[in-house]
Amino acid sequence: MNTTHSSPAQPSPATRPVVASGLVALAMAMGVGRFAFTPLMPLMIRDGTLDAATGTEWAAANYAGYFVGALTASWFSGNPRRGLLLSLIGVALTTLAMVAVDAVPTTLLGVMLRGAAGVFSAWALVCASSWCLAELARRRAGQLGAWIYTGVGLGIAIAGVMAWLGGRQRADWLWLELGLIASAGAVLVWTLSRGQSTTPAEIEEREATAIAPTRGGGQLALVLCYGTFGFGYIVPATFLPAMARELAPDPLVFGLTWPLFGFAAALSVAAVARWLPSTSRQRLWALSQGVMALGTALPLFVQALWAVAASAVLVGGTFMVATMAGLQLAREAQPDNPTPLIARMTAAFAAGQIAGPLLVRALGSDRWAGWDALRWTGALATLLLVLTALWLWRSTKTSLKSLRPV
């Protein structure tokens, strides 16, 4: 698989609205619609809105919705901008509606809202990647696409800081505030993207950023590795604040883990976009999963707040780099229409996310060899991340050797 990149594109006024649209869209869809529940779950448990088991079910509903959204995102292949705007409206509405879950006696409303938010966030990720990368390709600035993925970390950081600083107010007020922010974000993306093209890039525009297409077997390997990545990161991404809360019950202490996660995600992607624009995407993905494995392994052996914080930095600082690299590889593999491949990879990622919490739930409260379900799931995640990282790295070396003249 050839993943060599051309020289970095220079920013221009024509590209800024596209990058800003993608950045804001992913901040709202992923940082709020997808991940806001993580820092708010311990606060909702504190408020008596739900218990830990119900929180796991709501998280699983979001992952299931994300899976459904990934499978159906190809509906918007012809006009990904329209899908992006629809998904952002959905994220705003489902976030605002979370205010009402405490007033409804059944937990079904929470399951439905988290599931719907998962659908909308998957649509947003796929459509933002497809539309923004195509628009930047049209402007001969494809490598600026890395900047849109800083939005995910920024959105996580925004939600995390709000939950941290506002952790002593009720969780339903935080849901309302985040819903208003998501609504403003949807309006901003609509404004920035007005007048932009919605048609596929012309052949010469695709060739400006496309690399040698990946064959079918290579595409399947990408999908499987991306699914493993989804399983590997999801345990810390779901339970880090809850793990920190067990060690320090004060929200001004345990609430710091999620802002750390978000800021690490944003800064790592920005660093890659600024200093490593020409690095092999597959090699970058392999390195990210290797470092992520260290982050998932650390809490297994060290039960301390600093270990949870370090895990937040290591996993947060790599999961969006791996996401970005994987989706850019999909763009390179299918420059004509990357949406179906991106959707398949996102579906595999979502399936991995579903498997993580469900495995924790299935293992139950028993302990084996002194470890509980969370630690055994983390150990399996670490092993799979290491194996796929080694495969990605070795596959890249083989591909580069095949390109050398004989």
Stockholm file with secondary structure:
# STOCKHOLM 1.0

chainA/1-406         MNTTHSSPAQPSPATRPVVASGLVALAMAMGVGRFAFTPLMPLMIRDGTLDAATGTEWAAANYAGYFVGALTASWFSGNPRRGLLLSLIGVALTTLAMVAVDAVPTTLLGVMLRGAAGVFSAWALVCASSWCLAELARRRAGQLGAWIYTGVGLGIAIAGVMAWLGGRQRADWLWLELGLIASAGAVLVWTLSRGQSTTPAEIEEREATAIAPTRGGGQLALVLCYGTFGFGYIVPATFLPAMARELAPDPLVFGLTWPLFGFAAALSVAAVARWLPSTSRQRLWALSQGVMALGTALPLFVQALWAVAASAVLVGGTFMVATMAGLQLAREAQPDNPTPLIARMTAAFAAGQIAGPLLVRALGSDRWAGWDALRWTGALATLLLVLTALWLWRSTKTSLKSLRPV
#=GR chainA/1-406 SS CCCCCCCCCCCCTTTHHHHHHHHHHHIIIIIIIITTHHHHHHHHHHHTSCCHHHHHHHHHHHHHHHHHHHHHGGGGTTCHHHHHHHHHHHHHHHHHHGGGGGGSSSSHHHHHHHHHHHHHHHHHHHHHHHHHHHHHHHTTCGGGGGGGGHHHHHHHHHHHHHHHHTTTSCHHHHHHHHHHHHHHHHHHHHHHHTTCCCSCCCHHHHHHHCCSCCCHHHHHHHHHHHHHHHHHHHHHHHHHHHHHHHHCCCHHHHTTHHHHHHHHHHHHHHHHHHHCTTSCHHHHHHHHHHHHHHHHHHHHHCCSHHHHHHHHHHHHHHHHHHHHHHHHHHHHHCSSCCHHHHHHHHHHHHHHHHHHHHHHHHHTTCCBTTBCHHHHHHHHHHHHHHHHHHHHHHHHHHHHHHTSCC
#=GC SS_cons         CCCCCCCCCCCCTTTHHHHHHHHHHHIIIIIIIITTHHHHHHHHHHHTSCCHHHHHHHHHHHHHHHHHHHHHGGGGTTCHHHHHHHHHHHHHHHHHHGGGGGGSSSSHHHHHHHHHHHHHHHHHHHHHHHHHHHHHHHTTCGGGGGGGGHHHHHHHHHHHHHHHHTTTSCHHHHHHHHHHHHHHHHHHHHHHHTTCCCSCCCHHHHHHHCCSCCCHHHHHHHHHHHHHHHHHHHHHHHHHHHHHHHHCCCHHHHTTHHHHHHHHHHHHHHHHHHHCTTSCHHHHHHHHHHHHHHHHHHHHHCCSHHHHHHHHHHHHHHHHHHHHHHHHHHHHHCSSCCHHHHHHHHHHHHHHHHHHHHHHHHHTTCCBTTBCHHHHHHHHHHHHHHHHHHHHHHHHHHHHHHTSCC
//
